Amino acid sequence: MSFELDAYDRKILALLQENSRLGFSEIGRRIHLTSPAVAERVRRLEEAGVIEGFGARLNLRALGYTFEAFINITVESHDALDAWAASHHEVLALHATTGSHCALLHIAVRAPEHLQELIKSLGKIGKTTTSIVLSSQCGGRARLPADQLPKMPG
């Protein structure tokens, strides 16, 4: 389905990025639309693939995952790396990259020893370099302000 994002769509997306638990009536109140109109717009945005889903943002530290790391890896077999990542719940993200390495993993672990075990395991399928996260300034947000959301051509 092809459509154009209008000002209301952009406002809805901005509000949902801030708090995905907002109800349609509250969104409508804030942007001066009826609850059914908001619901229809959200449904349309979901069908178009603009909204992929709704979920909870977990505080990894509160769950005991106090260490995060980025692991660059060079592998012969991306299939082996994909299988490794799929079998380890500590993997937050796996990105194919350009440059001196072919992939980047974002890992969350409970202790340095846990990270060491993962690095050792990864070493069996490729060459790695690791950077430990000291602090994070943006909190893992993936948000675009309403005025930065593109107008989509129809």
Backbone as a printed PyTorch tensor [residue, N CA C, xyz], in Angstrom:
tensor([[[  0.8540,  -1.1750,   0.0000],
         [  0.0000,   0.0000,   0.0000],
         [  0.8960,   1.2330,   0.0000]],

        [[  0.6810,   2.1040,  -0.9580],
         [  1.4650,   3.3230,  -1.0640],
         [  0.6290,   4.5000,  -0.5760]],

        [[  1.2400,   5.3220,   0.2540],
         [  0.5370,   6.4860,   0.7730],
         [  1.5550,   7.5190,   1.2100]],

        [[  1.0820,   8.6690,   1.5590],
         [  1.9600,   9.7490,   1.9840],
         [  1.7520,  10.0140,   3.4720]],

        [[  2.8540,  10.1360,   4.2130],
         [  2.7620,  10.5200,   5.6240],
         [  2.3690,  11.9810,   5.6940]],

        [[  1.3030,  12.2640,   6.4030],
         [  0.9240,  13.6640,   6.5840],
         [  1.3130,  14.1140,   7.9950]],

        [[  0.9660,  15.3280,   8.3330],
         [  1.3440,  15.8880,   9.6350],
         [  0.7730,  15.0600,  10.7830]],

        [[ -0.4530,  14.5700,  10.6480],
         [ -1.0450,  13.7440,  11.7090],
         [ -0.2830,  12.4350,  11.8800]],

        [[  0.0680,  11.7820,  10.7660],
         [  0.8380,  10.5380,  10.8420],
         [  2.1670,  10.7750,  11.5510]],

        [[  2.8440,  11.8520,  11.1940],
         [  4.1380,  12.1510,  11.8070],
         [  3.9780,  12.4180,  13.3010]],

        [[  2.9130,  13.1030,  13.6980],
         [  2.6720,  13.3630,  15.1250],
         [  2.3690,  12.0610,  15.8650]],

        [[  1.5720,  11.2040,  15.2550],
         [  1.2690,   9.9060,  15.8700],
         [  2.5480,   9.0990,  16.0580]],

        [[  3.3830,   9.0480,  15.0320],
         [  4.6410,   8.3010,  15.1250],
         [  5.5520,   8.8770,  16.1970]],

        [[  5.6200,  10.1990,  16.2880],
         [  6.4560,  10.8250,  17.3140],
         [  5.9550,  10.4560,  18.7060]],

        [[  4.6470,  10.5020,  18.9260],
         [  4.0880,  10.1590,  20.2360],
         [  4.3120,   8.6880,  20.5720]],

        [[  4.1130,   7.8060,  19.6110],
         [  4.3110,   6.3790,  19.8660],
         [  5.7740,   6.0330,  20.1110]],

        [[  6.6880,   6.7720,  19.4900],
         [  8.1070,   6.5440,  19.7570],
         [  8.4550,   6.9200,  21.1890]],

        [[  7.8170,   7.9450,  21.7030],
         [  8.0590,   8.3700,  23.0880],
         [  7.4290,   7.4050,  24.0830]],

        [[  6.2070,   6.9350,  23.7730],
         [  5.4890,   6.0590,  24.6960],
         [  4.5170,   5.1970,  23.8990]],

        [[  4.9190,   3.9720,  23.6150],
         [  4.0840,   3.0960,  22.7880],
         [  2.8400,   2.6070,  23.5200]],

        [[  2.7310,   2.9240,  24.8080],
         [  1.5530,   2.5090,  25.5730],
         [  0.4330,   3.5450,  25.5480]],

        [[  0.6600,   4.6690,  24.8970],
         [ -0.4040,   5.6660,  24.8060],
         [ -1.6100,   5.0640,  24.0960]],

        [[ -2.7830,   5.2960,  24.6430],
         [ -4.0050,   4.8200,  24.0070],
         [ -4.4080,   5.7280,  22.8590]],

        [[ -5.2310,   5.1930,  21.9850],
         [ -5.6930,   5.9740,  20.8390],
         [ -6.4460,   7.2250,  21.2770]],

        [[ -7.2060,   7.1260,  22.3590],
         [ -7.9600,   8.3040,  22.8170],
         [ -7.0180,   9.3930,  23.3170]],

        [[ -5.9380,   9.0020,  24.0070],
         [ -4.9770,  10.0020,  24.4950],
         [ -4.2210,  10.6330,  23.3300]],

        [[ -3.8220,   9.8240,  22.3760],
         [ -3.1540,  10.3710,  21.1880],
         [ -4.0980,  11.3360,  20.4850]],

        [[ -5.3380,  10.9190,  20.3100],
         [ -6.3250,  11.7720,  19.6600],
         [ -6.5190,  13.0920,  20.3850]],

        [[ -6.5630,  13.0220,  21.7050],
         [ -6.7130,  14.2510,  22.4930],
         [ -5.5500,  15.2020,  22.2400]],

        [[ -4.3490,  14.6460,  22.1750],
         [ -3.1560,  15.4840,  22.0060],
         [ -3.0420,  16.0910,  20.6100]],

        [[ -3.5550,  15.3930,  19.6060],
         [ -3.3900,  15.9040,  18.2330],
         [ -4.7160,  16.3130,  17.5940]],

        [[ -5.7650,  16.2830,  18.3960],
         [ -7.0880,  16.7550,  17.9580],
         [ -7.6980,  15.8930,  16.8540]],

        [[ -7.6680,  14.5720,  17.0860],
         [ -8.3550,  13.6100,  16.2200],
         [ -9.1990,  12.6980,  17.1040]],

        [[-10.2030,  12.0610,  16.5230],
         [-10.9990,  11.1000,  17.2810],
         [-10.2010,   9.8120,  17.4790]],

        [[-10.5650,   9.0580,  18.4940],
         [ -9.9150,   7.7850,  18.7600],
         [-10.0120,   6.8340,  17.5570]],

        [[-11.1880,   6.6910,  16.9190],
         [-11.2540,   5.8200,  15.7330],
         [-10.3580,   6.3020,  14.5860]],

        [[-10.2220,   7.6120,  14.4370],
         [ -9.3500,   8.1380,  13.3750],
         [ -7.8960,   7.7760,  13.6560]],

        [[ -7.4840,   7.8790,  14.9210],
         [ -6.1140,   7.4990,  15.2990],
         [ -5.9180,   6.0030,  15.0680]],

        [[ -6.8810,   5.1890,  15.4990],
         [ -6.7800,   3.7350,  15.3310],
         [ -6.6290,   3.3650,  13.8560]],

        [[ -7.3870,   4.0130,  12.9990],
         [ -7.3070,   3.7390,  11.5620],
         [ -5.9430,   4.1360,  11.0050]],

        [[ -5.4360,   5.2620,  11.4360],
         [ -4.1200,   5.7030,  10.9630],
         [ -3.0250,   4.7430,  11.4350]],

        [[ -3.0830,   4.3030,  12.6880],
         [ -2.0870,   3.3600,  13.2050],
         [ -2.1840,   2.0410,  12.4370]],

        [[ -3.3930,   1.5610,  12.1850],
         [ -3.5760,   0.3340,  11.4120],
         [ -2.9470,   0.4770,  10.0230]],

        [[ -3.1750,   1.6150,   9.3910],
         [ -2.6300,   1.8730,   8.0540],
         [ -1.1000,   1.9250,   8.0960]],

        [[ -0.5430,   2.5420,   9.1270],
         [  0.9150,   2.6130,   9.2770],
         [  1.5060,   1.2230,   9.5110]],

        [[  0.7950,   0.3780,  10.2410],
         [  1.2470,  -1.0020,  10.4510],
         [  1.1980,  -1.7850,   9.1420]],

        [[  0.1060,  -1.6700,   8.4110],
         [ -0.0240,  -2.3940,   7.1400],
         [  1.0400,  -1.9760,   6.1350]],

        [[  1.4240,  -0.7090,   6.1670],
         [  2.4400,  -0.2030,   5.2450],
         [  3.8540,  -0.5680,   5.6890]],

        [[  3.9900,  -1.1420,   6.8870],
         [  5.3080,  -1.5140,   7.3910],
         [  6.0630,  -0.3770,   8.0410]],

        [[  5.4260,   0.7840,   8.1960],
         [  6.0800,   1.9120,   8.8690],
         [  6.2290,   1.5930,  10.3520]],

        [[  5.1880,   1.0400,  10.9610],
         [  5.2470,   0.5620,  12.3430],
         [  5.4230,  -0.9470,  12.2700]],

        [[  6.5410,  -1.4370,  12.8160],
         [  6.8280,  -2.8700,  12.7640],
         [  6.2660,  -3.6190,  13.9630]],

        [[  5.9970,  -2.9150,  15.0440],
         [  5.4770,  -3.5750,  16.2320],
         [  5.6210,  -2.6840,  17.4460]],

        [[  5.1440,  -3.1890,  18.5570],
         [  5.2180,  -2.4690,  19.8240],
         [  5.8520,  -3.4030,  20.8380]],

        [[  6.6890,  -2.8600,  21.7040],
         [  7.3170,  -3.7210,  22.6900],
         [  7.8620,  -2.9390,  23.8610]],

        [[  8.2910,  -3.6790,  24.8540],
         [  8.8660,  -3.0790,  26.0540],
         [ 10.3630,  -2.8670,  25.8530]],

        [[ 10.8630,  -1.7490,  26.3470],
         [ 12.3090,  -1.5160,  26.3840],
         [ 12.7830,  -1.9710,  27.7560]],

        [[ 13.6310,  -2.9730,  27.7810],
         [ 14.0910,  -3.5350,  29.0420],
         [ 15.3540,  -2.8380,  29.5210]],

        [[ 15.4600,  -2.6830,  30.8230],
         [ 16.6630,  -2.1560,  31.4430],
         [ 17.5780,  -3.3460,  31.7090]],

        [[ 18.5800,  -3.5190,  30.8610],
         [ 19.4590,  -4.6810,  30.9700],
         [ 20.1820,  -4.7270,  32.3120]],

        [[ 20.5970,  -3.5810,  32.8130],
         [ 21.2920,  -3.5480,  34.1050],
         [ 20.3940,  -4.0550,  35.2310]],

        [[ 19.1260,  -3.6630,  35.2110],
         [ 18.1910,  -4.1160,  36.2420],
         [ 17.9960,  -5.6290,  36.1850]],

        [[ 18.2330,  -6.2200,  35.0210],
         [ 18.1090,  -7.6640,  34.8530],
         [ 19.4260,  -8.3970,  35.0980]],

        [[ 20.4540,  -7.6530,  35.4950],
         [ 21.7370,  -8.2700,  35.8150],
         [ 22.7450,  -8.2910,  34.6860]],

        [[ 22.3780,  -7.7730,  33.5160],
         [ 23.3080,  -7.7220,  32.3850],
         [ 24.0520,  -6.3920,  32.4540]],

        [[ 25.1100,  -6.3630,  33.2670],
         [ 25.7870,  -5.1080,  33.5910],
         [ 26.9150,  -4.7530,  32.6350]],

        [[ 27.2590,  -5.6530,  31.7300],
         [ 28.3310,  -5.3810,  30.7780],
         [ 27.8000,  -5.5120,  29.3570]],

        [[ 28.1240,  -4.5140,  28.5380],
         [ 27.8100,  -4.5850,  27.1140],
         [ 29.1130,  -4.4580,  26.3490]],

        [[ 29.1530,  -5.0900,  25.1970],
         [ 30.3490,  -5.0280,  24.3610],
         [ 29.9420,  -5.0620,  22.8940]],

        [[ 30.8410,  -4.5270,  22.0830],
         [ 30.7180,  -4.6430,  20.6350],
         [ 31.8720,  -5.5090,  20.1740]],

        [[ 31.5550,  -6.5420,  19.4230],
         [ 32.5720,  -7.4640,  18.9400],
         [ 32.5950,  -7.4070,  17.4170]],

        [[ 33.7210,  -6.9560,  16.8770],
         [ 33.9440,  -7.0090,  15.4340],
         [ 34.4820,  -8.3940,  15.1190]],

        [[ 34.0060,  -8.9720,  14.0310],
         [ 34.4690, -10.3100,  13.6770],
         [ 34.6290, -10.4270,  12.1650]],

        [[ 35.6530, -11.1590,  11.7770],
         [ 35.8800, -11.5230,  10.3820],
         [ 35.7160, -13.0320,  10.3020]],

        [[ 34.8170, -13.4780,   9.4380],
         [ 34.5260, -14.9100,   9.3320],
         [ 34.6040, -15.3640,   7.8790]],

        [[ 34.8260, -16.6430,   7.7110],
         [ 34.7600, -17.2500,   6.3820],
         [ 33.3080, -17.5720,   6.0400]],

        [[ 32.5440, -17.9700,   7.0500],
         [ 31.1640, -18.4050,   6.8240],
         [ 30.1820, -17.5390,   7.6140]],

        [[ 29.4180, -16.7440,   6.8850],
         [ 28.3800, -15.9500,   7.5550],
         [ 27.2950, -16.8600,   8.1200]],

        [[ 27.0920, -18.0100,   7.5010],
         [ 26.0930, -18.9520,   8.0150],
         [ 26.4750, -19.4280,   9.4130]],

        [[ 27.7550, -19.6990,   9.6210],
         [ 28.2120, -20.1370,  10.9430],
         [ 28.0060, -19.0320,  11.9740]],

        [[ 28.2920, -17.7930,  11.5830],
         [ 28.0970, -16.6650,  12.4960],
         [ 26.6150, -16.4640,  12.7930]],

        [[ 25.7800, -16.5480,  11.7720],
         [ 24.3340, -16.4110,  11.9740],
         [ 23.8230, -17.4750,  12.9390]],

        [[ 24.2860, -18.7050,  12.7610],
         [ 23.8630, -19.8020,  13.6370],
         [ 24.3460, -19.5670,  15.0620]],

        [[ 25.5950, -19.1000,  15.2020],
         [ 26.1310, -18.8180,  16.5380],
         [ 25.2900, -17.7420,  17.2160]],

        [[ 25.0250, -16.6550,  16.5070],
         [ 24.2570, -15.5480,  17.0870],
         [ 22.8500, -15.9950,  17.4740]],

        [[ 22.2250, -16.8050,  16.6380],
         [ 20.8670, -17.2720,  16.9250],
         [ 20.8150, -18.1580,  18.1650]],

        [[ 21.9240, -18.8040,  18.4770],
         [ 21.9420, -19.7240,  19.6180],
         [ 22.4120, -19.0670,  20.9160]],

        [[ 22.7020, -17.7780,  20.8910],
         [ 23.1790, -17.0710,  22.0890],
         [ 22.2600, -15.8960,  22.4020]],

        [[ 21.5260, -16.0110,  23.5060],
         [ 20.5700, -14.9610,  23.8830],
         [ 21.2520, -13.6450,  24.2430]],

        [[ 22.5340, -13.6720,  24.4850],
         [ 23.2790, -12.4590,  24.8350],
         [ 23.4350, -11.5010,  23.6570]],

        [[ 23.2110, -11.9850,  22.4500],
         [ 23.3680, -11.1590,  21.2490],
         [ 22.1590, -10.2380,  21.1130]],

        [[ 22.4130,  -8.9420,  21.2160],
         [ 21.3550,  -7.9420,  21.0580],
         [ 21.1640,  -7.5750,  19.5980]],

        [[ 22.2560,  -7.6050,  18.8330],
         [ 22.1850,  -7.2640,  17.4110],
         [ 23.3880,  -7.8600,  16.6950]],

        [[ 23.1820,  -8.1820,  15.4370],
         [ 24.2530,  -8.6480,  14.5560],
         [ 24.1170,  -7.8700,  13.2600]],

        [[ 25.1850,  -7.1520,  12.9070],
         [ 25.1700,  -6.3100,  11.7090],
         [ 26.2540,  -6.7710,  10.7460]],

        [[ 25.9230,  -6.8980,   9.4700],
         [ 26.9380,  -7.0810,   8.4340],
         [ 27.5480,  -5.7040,   8.1920]],

        [[ 28.8750,  -5.6380,   8.0900],
         [ 29.5510,  -4.3460,   7.9750],
         [ 30.5730,  -4.3510,   6.8450]],

        [[ 31.0120,  -3.1390,   6.5070],
         [ 32.1280,  -2.9750,   5.5840],
         [ 33.3560,  -2.6290,   6.4160]],

        [[ 34.5060,  -2.6060,   5.7820],
         [ 35.7210,  -2.2390,   6.4950],
         [ 36.5850,  -3.4480,   6.7750]],

        [[ 37.3710,  -3.3690,   7.8360],
         [ 38.3340,  -4.4260,   8.1250],
         [ 37.6940,  -5.6800,   8.7170]],

        [[ 36.4440,  -5.5950,   9.1370],
         [ 35.7110,  -6.7590,   9.6500],
         [ 34.4360,  -6.9150,   8.8320]],

        [[ 33.8370,  -8.0840,   8.9030],
         [ 32.6260,  -8.2980,   8.0980],
         [ 31.3440,  -8.2680,   8.9130]],

        [[ 31.4640,  -8.2230,  10.2450],
         [ 30.2540,  -8.1850,  11.0670],
         [ 30.5550,  -7.5320,  12.4070]],

        [[ 29.4820,  -7.0330,  13.0250],
         [ 29.5610,  -6.4010,  14.3390],
         [ 28.4380,  -6.9590,  15.1970]],

        [[ 28.8090,  -7.4920,  16.3520],
         [ 27.8220,  -7.9990,  17.2990],
         [ 27.7250,  -7.0550,  18.4870]],

        [[ 26.5170,  -6.8310,  18.9630],
         [ 26.2830,  -6.0910,  20.2050],
         [ 25.8480,  -7.1450,  21.2140]],

        [[ 26.5980,  -7.2410,  22.3060],
         [ 26.4240,  -8.3070,  23.2890],
         [ 26.1260,  -7.6990,  24.6570]],

        [[ 25.2740,  -8.3490,  25.4350],
         [ 25.0500,  -7.9780,  26.8360],
         [ 25.3170,  -9.2120,  27.6940]],

        [[ 26.1390,  -9.0350,  28.7250],
         [ 26.5060, -10.1510,  29.5990],
         [ 26.4380,  -9.7240,  31.0610]],

        [[ 26.4500, -10.7190,  31.9390],
         [ 26.3490, -10.4580,  33.3760],
         [ 27.6970, -10.1450,  34.0270]],

        [[ 28.7830, -10.6500,  33.4540],
         [ 30.1000, -10.4870,  34.0810],
         [ 31.1860, -10.5680,  33.0130]],

        [[ 32.3600, -10.0170,  33.3120],
         [ 33.4650, -10.0900,  32.3480],
         [ 33.8170, -11.5300,  31.9580]],

        [[ 33.7000, -12.4430,  32.9080],
         [ 34.0070, -13.8470,  32.6110],
         [ 33.0470, -14.4140,  31.5580]],

        [[ 31.8210, -13.9800,  31.6250],
         [ 30.8110, -14.3980,  30.6510],
         [ 31.1930, -13.8880,  29.2560]],

        [[ 31.6230, -12.6340,  29.1890],
         [ 32.0760, -12.0640,  27.9220],
         [ 33.2680, -12.8480,  27.3880]],

        [[ 34.2000, -13.1890,  28.2640],
         [ 35.3830, -13.9380,  27.8590],
         [ 34.9980, -15.2910,  27.2490]],

        [[ 34.0070, -15.9580,  27.8410],
         [ 33.5390, -17.2400,  27.3000],
         [ 32.9700, -17.0700,  25.8900]],

        [[ 32.1960, -16.0010,  25.7000],
         [ 31.6080, -15.7570,  24.3820],
         [ 32.6800, -15.4550,  23.3440]],

        [[ 33.6580, -14.6370,  23.7230],
         [ 34.7480, -14.3000,  22.7990],
         [ 35.5230, -15.5600,  22.4170]],

        [[ 35.7810, -16.4100,  23.3940],
         [ 36.4910, -17.6640,  23.1270],
         [ 35.6860, -18.5340,  22.1600]],

        [[ 34.3920, -18.6110,  22.3840],
         [ 33.5180, -19.3920,  21.5090],
         [ 33.4950, -18.8110,  20.0930]],

        [[ 33.4080, -17.4900,  19.9980],
         [ 33.4170, -16.8270,  18.6850],
         [ 34.7430, -17.0250,  17.9650]],

        [[ 35.8290, -17.0990,  18.7240],
         [ 37.1520, -17.2850,  18.1420],
         [ 37.2730, -18.5570,  17.3300]],

        [[ 36.3770, -19.5040,  17.5680],
         [ 36.3910, -20.7580,  16.8100],
         [ 35.8480, -20.5830,  15.3950]],

        [[ 35.1060, -19.4820,  15.1600],
         [ 34.5420, -19.2830,  13.8180],
         [ 35.0970, -18.0530,  13.1100]],

        [[ 35.9000, -17.2520,  13.8180],
         [ 36.4630, -16.0760,  13.1710],
         [ 37.4060, -15.3030,  14.0700]],

        [[ 37.9970, -14.2640,  13.4940],
         [ 38.9310, -13.3970,  14.2160],
         [ 38.1350, -12.2220,  14.7850]],

        [[ 38.3330, -11.9350,  16.0770],
         [ 37.5330, -10.9100,  16.7400],
         [ 38.3830,  -9.7970,  17.3400]],

        [[ 37.7700,  -8.6340,  17.4700],
         [ 38.2700,  -7.5550,  18.3190],
         [ 37.0640,  -7.0530,  19.1060]],

        [[ 37.2910,  -6.7190,  20.3580],
         [ 36.1860,  -6.3940,  21.2590],
         [ 36.3640,  -5.0260,  21.8790]],

        [[ 35.2640,  -4.3000,  21.9850],
         [ 35.2260,  -3.0280,  22.7090],
         [ 34.1410,  -3.1390,  23.7690]],

        [[ 34.5050,  -2.8320,  25.0140],
         [ 33.5390,  -2.8580,  26.1160],
         [ 32.9020,  -1.4860,  26.2380]],

        [[ 31.5910,  -1.4590,  26.3970],
         [ 30.8540,  -0.2020,  26.5510],
         [ 31.0790,   0.3270,  27.9630]],

        [[ 31.5690,   1.5620,  28.0650],
         [ 31.7600,   2.1980,  29.3690],
         [ 30.5130,   2.9410,  29.8140]],

        [[ 29.8850,   3.6310,  28.8730],
         [ 28.6300,   4.3280,  29.1690],
         [ 27.8910,   4.5550,  27.8600]],

        [[ 26.5900,   4.7850,  27.9730],
         [ 25.7470,   5.0370,  26.8010],
         [ 24.9810,   6.3220,  27.0280]],

        [[ 25.0320,   7.2170,  26.0650],
         [ 24.4010,   8.5230,  26.2230],
         [ 22.9780,   8.5770,  25.6960]],

        [[ 22.6560,   7.7830,  24.7040],
         [ 21.3350,   7.8900,  24.0720],
         [ 20.3930,   6.7740,  24.4680]],

        [[ 20.8110,   5.8830,  25.3170],
         [ 19.9230,   4.8650,  25.8540],
         [ 19.2930,   3.9250,  24.8460]],

        [[ 19.9360,   3.6990,  23.7260],
         [ 19.4230,   2.7480,  22.7560],
         [ 18.1590,   3.1830,  22.0500]],

        [[ 17.8820,   4.4590,  22.0860],
         [ 16.6420,   4.9120,  21.4520],
         [ 16.7910,   4.9170,  19.9360]],

        [[ 15.7250,   4.6670,  19.2960],
         [ 15.6660,   4.7530,  17.8380],
         [ 14.4740,   5.6290,  17.5120]],

        [[ 14.6250,   6.9060,  17.7730],
         [ 13.4980,   7.8200,  17.6130],
         [ 13.8340,   8.9150,  16.6300]],

        [[ 12.8510,   9.2900,  15.8510],
         [ 12.9750,  10.4310,  14.9520],
         [ 11.9340,  11.4540,  15.3680]],

        [[ 12.3410,  12.7090,  15.5640],
         [ 11.3530,  13.7410,  15.8860],
         [ 10.3400,  13.8790,  14.7550]],

        [[  9.1350,  14.3240,  15.1050],
         [  8.0530,  14.4340,  14.1180],
         [  8.4810,  15.2290,  12.8960]],

        [[  9.2460,  16.3010,  13.1070],
         [  9.6330,  17.1350,  11.9630],
         [ 10.7400,  16.5010,  11.1210]],

        [[ 11.3370,  15.4080,  11.6040],
         [ 12.3750,  14.7130,  10.8480],
         [ 11.8440,  13.4770,  10.1240]],

        [[ 10.5980,  13.0980,  10.4120],
         [ 10.0090,  11.9580,   9.7160],
         [  9.7040,  12.3690,   8.2830]],

        [[ 10.1040,  11.5720,   7.3130],
         [  9.9480,  11.9760,   5.9140],
         [  8.5010,  11.9490,   5.4570]],

        [[  8.2350,  12.7780,   4.4790],
         [  6.9630,  12.6800,   3.7760],
         [  7.1520,  11.5790,   2.7510]],

        [[  6.2620,  10.6140,   2.7640],
         [  6.3900,   9.4890,   1.8370],
         [  5.5730,   9.7690,   0.5910]],

        [[  6.1960,   9.6510,  -0.5820],
         [  5.4420,   9.9120,  -1.8160],
         [  4.3570,   8.8710,  -2.0210]],

        [[  3.2750,   9.2980,  -2.6180],
         [  2.1360,   8.4080,  -2.8630],
         [  2.2750,   7.6450,  -4.1420]]])
